[in-house]
Amino acid sequence: MGALPILTLKPGREIHVKNRHHAIFRNAVDRFPEVDDGGIVEVRGADGVFLCYAMFNAGAYICARAIAFEEGDPLAQLRRNIEGALEVRHAFLAKEETNACRLINAEGDGIPGLIVDRYADVLVMQLTTLGMDRLCDWVTDVLWDLCEPRGIYEKSTGPGRKKEGLEQREGWVRGGGDTSFSVNERGVTYLIDLAGGQKTGLFLDQREMRSLVRSIADCRTVLDCCSYVGGFALAALAGGAFAADAVDYDGAALAHAKENARRNGIPEERFATYAEDVFNFLRRDPPRGYDFIILDPPAFAKRSSDLESAKKAYIDLNRMAMQRLPAGGLLLTCSCSYQVDAPLFQQIVFHAARQARRSARILQRHRQAFDHPVNIYHPETDYLKSLLLWVE
């Protein structure tokens, strides 16, 4: 690769890049490069010293995203990052009883704009930035070479692409076949459908928490709120729960949950689904007496301006759940909002307990899945929080 266009930062604005943070904001830039949006640029400090190579998009607030911090061929370094991400998964997941995992976790693996999940012999790829979108063919070739899958399905959807000026895109980019098939996770079978739906088919970042639920659900009656395809409910039933109900506004996802229950041999009377708003469900008389409630809602705070309304929503949700539980009940409560950090989330749960007039003890905190690493240089990748509570 020849000489690249140069992006120069303002004096004193290079500290985050020197600390290997991937995001470069427009207000930190002194001189913009002459390059098409989506191209790769060389980033230098005000003193002219090399800082990194980055993918550039003049139309985005984060106008550049670092992909390599050493001088040389940036694509060669990017490929090494991909290889390194795969090595971590092999080291920790090779003997796992699952054929579904995250192979590349964007900035968590030092690869901004790229998420790749493996479901059996299919890869699901998400391209969330313009720069990575321009590298689609290159990324596809690298993944095909390193992973040898049956097919690669692109699921480049979500609000992040809109911020980059990109349209939603979904479909096979290499290989093909049925988009609906089964995967296994520690003895539980899940039917997933790559087409449509949320995430890439399954919330893989909650694998360790599903295993925790399974290990403590024996003889309990479980309510899985914001259940999607029934992940926590099915884990609880596999762990010996008397019954489990799933609540989610997504009726199509709950249809998959019912099929998942059937495939795992769960009798109909032990599993029911409710396609409704979880707040409304918790306000009405429950169909069963639950002594284990799981709250895994979508992100209530996607930006800092959402924080106050998100805090109120989290407090209300947790308060209603605590009010439904008997003494000795369990509550697993989660937040995937990066804007709500771990100390704030614990404070939110404190306010919920006080409003519910219940005492609660923290038994466990979130168990991070090995395939969702947090980049020490990019703390925004640490988004998921969970608290397991004993409610009195």
C-alpha positions, 0 to 999 in steps of 0.5 A: 500500500502506497502513501496514505492521506494524512489526518492531523489532530489539533495540539493536545488532542492526541492523548486518546489515540496514544492510549490506543482508543479507537475513536477520533472525533471531528472536534479533535481534527485540525486538518482533514485529509483529501480522501473518499469517505470510507478510505484509510488514512494515516493519523498524525499529531500536531507535531507530525508524529505518526499515531495510527491508521484509521478508517475515515468518514467525514460525515460522522461525528466519530470521523475516524476509527483506528485499525492499526497502531504500528507503522506498516501495512494497515490491512496486514495488521488488521488481518493479524487482529482477526487472527488474534481474535480467533486464537482467543476463541480457540484457546477458551472455547475449543472444548466448550459444549456449544457451536455458537459463539462470537468470533470478533467483538469489534473494538473488544478485539481491536477491530472497530466496525466488525462483529462476527458470530459463528452458528454451527458452520455459518458465520454471521457478519455485521459491518457497522462503519463506512470504512469496514463496509468498504472492506466487505469483500476483503473481510469476507475473503479473510473470514472464508480463508481462516474459518472455512465456513459453509456460508457467510451471512451478512446482517448489517442492520441497526442504528449504528449504520444510519449514523455512518450514512449507510443503508441496512443490508442483509443476506448471504455474501458467500455460500448459502442455504437455509437461514433457520437451523439449530445450535447447541449451548451446553445441552440446550438446543436453540432454533435460530433464524438469521433473517430478521429478528434481533442481534444475529440470532441469539444473545451470545453475550449472556451465555455465562449468565444462562449457565448460572440460571441453569445451576440455581433454578432447580424447583423454582418457578421462573419468569423470563422478562424480555425473553427474546427466543426463550434463552433464560427460560429454557436454561432454567427448565434444563436446570430443573425449574418447575415451570418458566414463562417468557414475556417479550413484545416480539411475537415472532421471537416467542414463536421460536421460543415455543419451538425451542421448548418443543425441541428440548422436550419440555411439556407445554404446561411447564412453559408459556409465552406472553407477547406483551410489554413487560411493564404491563405484564408486571402490573397485572395479576401474574399467571403463576407465582414466580420465585425467580425473575429475570430482567434482561431489557433492551438498552434504555439509554443509548445516548447520554441524553436518555440517562434520566428516563432510563434510570426511571425505567430501570427503577420501575422495572426492578421495583415491580419485579421485587414486589412480585417475589416472595421472601427468598426469591431470586432476581437476576437483573441486567442492563446492556446500556453503556451509559449506565455503568456498574456503580450507577446500576447498583444504585438504581437497584438500591432505589428500586428495593427501597421503593419496593420496601424489600431487602436484597443481597447481591449473590453474584455479579455479571460473568463475562463470556470469553468470546466478548472480551473488553478492550482495556483501551476502549472501556465502552466495550464493557457494556453489560451488567448483571446482579443476582439478588436474594430478595427478602 
